[in-house]
Amino acid sequence: METVYKFEKLDINNIEIAKKLCDRYVGEDLYEISFLKSIIDKPEELFYLIFKEEKTVGYFYCYYVNKDDLYKKEKTIFNESVKELIKSHSKIGIFRSIGIDEVERKHSLSDYAVALFEGKLKNIGCSIILAPCWKKDDYIPAKKLLTRQNYKYRCDILKPWKDNTTLKCPFCHKVHCECDASMFYKILENKEIS
């Protein structure tokens, strides 16, 4: 029998579960309760919990934004290379984070989630998706997943979380995180980029 997963949008009833999953998978307090509450009713914020039967087995968080608003919202993940990449795109999807129980990773759930939300963003009118990923030296945990889904590497971004004073980084163990990121992307329309 095939495993059936259910994706449920973040709401006030599952916000504590979401917080625990985020703390576990991406770092304690990267997403505080106040932040999670603030995105519940925003249609552009796609934060979903993933259930297998009645058990929460993960989450996926992405959003979309118009290019002009992107610099205000995500100024730390942009350099000249990323600005050049998105210059011909008006609506942009951002994959922010994913966290899935290790047991469920063997069932291609992460691949399914990436494809599902890519489709949602494309249907909303996004023509490109950016996926900034945590990196330590040459290790990028999301690289295999994204390359399987035909995402391409664009550039590295130095210390994008250094100004986040709430994140307790599980990797460098610094309050001002010293980890870098790698930017991956996927064009959803036939647009040429330089």
C-alpha positions in Angstrom: 0.0 0.0 0.0 1.3 3.4 -1.0 2.1 5.9 1.8 -0.2 8.9 1.7 1.0 12.2 3.0 -1.2 15.2 3.8 0.0 18.8 3.6 -1.8 21.2 6.0 -1.3 25.0 5.9 0.0 26.6 9.0 -2.7 27.8 11.4 -2.9 28.9 15.0 -3.7 25.3 16.1 -0.5 23.8 14.7 1.9 26.7 15.3 3.6 25.1 18.3 4.3 21.9 16.3 5.7 24.1 13.4 8.0 25.9 15.9 9.4 22.6 17.2 10.0 21.3 13.7 11.8 24.5 12.6 13.9 24.5 15.8 14.8 20.8 15.2 15.6 21.1 11.5 17.0 24.6 10.7 18.1 26.0 14.0 16.5 27.1 17.2 14.6 30.4 16.9 15.3 31.0 13.2 11.5 31.3 13.1 10.1 32.6 16.3 6.4 32.1 17.3 5.7 35.7 16.6 7.0 35.3 13.1 5.0 32.2 12.5 1.9 33.9 13.7 2.5 36.9 11.4 2.5 34.7 8.3 -0.6 32.6 8.9 -3.1 34.8 7.1 -0.7 36.0 4.3 -1.6 34.3 1.0 1.9 34.8 -0.3 3.4 32.8 2.6 3.2 29.0 2.0 4.1 27.3 5.2 2.8 23.7 5.3 3.1 20.9 7.8 3.4 17.4 6.4 1.4 14.6 8.0 1.6 10.8 7.6 -1.6 9.5 9.1 -1.9 11.6 12.3 1.8 12.1 12.8 3.6 15.3 11.8 6.7 14.2 9.8 7.9 17.5 8.4 7.2 20.9 7.0 7.9 23.0 3.9 8.1 26.8 3.8 8.3 29.0 0.7 6.8 32.3 -0.4 6.4 34.5 -3.4 7.0 38.2 -3.9 7.2 40.8 -6.5 10.8 41.7 -7.5 10.6 45.2 -6.2 9.6 44.0 -2.7 12.1 41.2 -2.7 15.1 43.4 -1.8 13.2 44.8 1.2 12.3 41.3 2.5 15.4 39.4 1.7 18.3 41.9 1.5 20.8 39.4 3.1 20.6 36.8 0.3 21.3 39.2 -2.6 24.5 40.1 -4.3 25.1 41.3 -7.9 25.0 37.8 -9.3 21.5 37.2 -7.9 20.3 40.7 -8.9 21.4 39.9 -12.4 19.7 36.6 -12.4 16.2 37.9 -11.5 16.3 41.2 -13.5 13.8 39.9 -16.1 11.4 38.3 -13.6 8.6 40.2 -12.0 7.2 37.5 -9.5 9.8 35.4 -7.7 9.3 32.3 -5.6 11.7 31.6 -2.6 12.2 28.2 -1.1 13.0 29.1 2.5 13.3 25.8 4.3 12.3 22.2 4.6 12.5 19.7 7.4 11.5 16.1 7.1 12.0 13.2 9.5 14.9 11.0 8.5 12.8 7.9 8.1 10.5 9.7 5.6 13.5 11.0 3.5 13.9 7.4 2.1 10.5 7.7 0.5 11.2 10.7 -1.8 9.0 13.0 0.3 11.4 15.9 0.0 11.4 15.5 -3.9 7.6 15.4 -3.8 7.4 18.5 -1.7 9.8 20.5 -3.9 7.8 19.5 -7.0 4.5 20.2 -5.3 5.4 23.7 -4.2 7.2 24.5 -7.4 3.9 23.8 -9.2 2.0 26.0 -6.7 4.4 28.9 -7.3 4.3 28.5 -11.1 0.5 28.5 -10.9 0.6 31.8 -8.9 2.7 33.3 -11.7 6.3 32.9 -10.5 8.8 32.6 -13.4 11.8 31.7 -11.2 12.5 30.1 -7.9 15.4 31.0 -5.7 16.6 28.5 -3.1 19.3 29.8 -0.7 20.8 26.8 1.1 23.0 26.5 4.2 26.6 25.7 3.4 29.6 24.8 5.5 32.9 24.6 3.6 31.9 22.4 0.6 29.0 20.7 2.4 25.5 21.7 1.2 22.8 19.4 2.6 20.1 20.4 0.1 22.4 20.2 -3.0 21.4 16.6 -4.0 17.7 17.3 -3.6 17.8 20.5 -5.7 20.0 19.0 -8.5 17.7 16.1 -8.7 14.9 18.6 -9.3 16.9 20.4 -12.0 17.9 23.4 -9.9 21.2 25.1 -10.9 23.9 26.6 -8.7 24.3 30.4 -9.1 26.7 31.7 -6.4 27.7 31.7 -2.8 26.5 34.3 -0.3 28.7 35.1 2.7 27.2 34.9 6.1 23.6 35.8 5.3 22.3 35.1 8.8 25.0 37.0 10.7 22.5 39.8 11.7 19.9 37.4 13.0 20.2 37.8 16.7 17.6 35.2 17.7 19.0 32.2 15.7 21.0 29.7 17.7 22.9 28.1 14.9 23.3 24.3 15.4 26.3 24.2 13.1 28.7 27.1 13.9 27.2 27.5 17.4 27.4 31.3 17.2 24.7 33.8 18.0 25.8 35.8 14.9 25.8 32.8 12.6 29.1 32.6 10.5 27.8 30.0 8.1 27.5 30.8 4.4 24.8 30.0 1.9 24.7 28.8 -1.7 22.1 30.1 -4.1 20.3 27.7 -6.4 17.6 28.6 -8.9 15.2 27.2 -11.4 13.6 29.1 -14.3 9.9 28.2 -14.7 9.4 29.9 -18.0 11.5 30.1 -21.1 13.5 33.2 -20.1 17.1 33.6 -21.0 19.5 34.8 -18.3 23.1 35.8 -18.4 
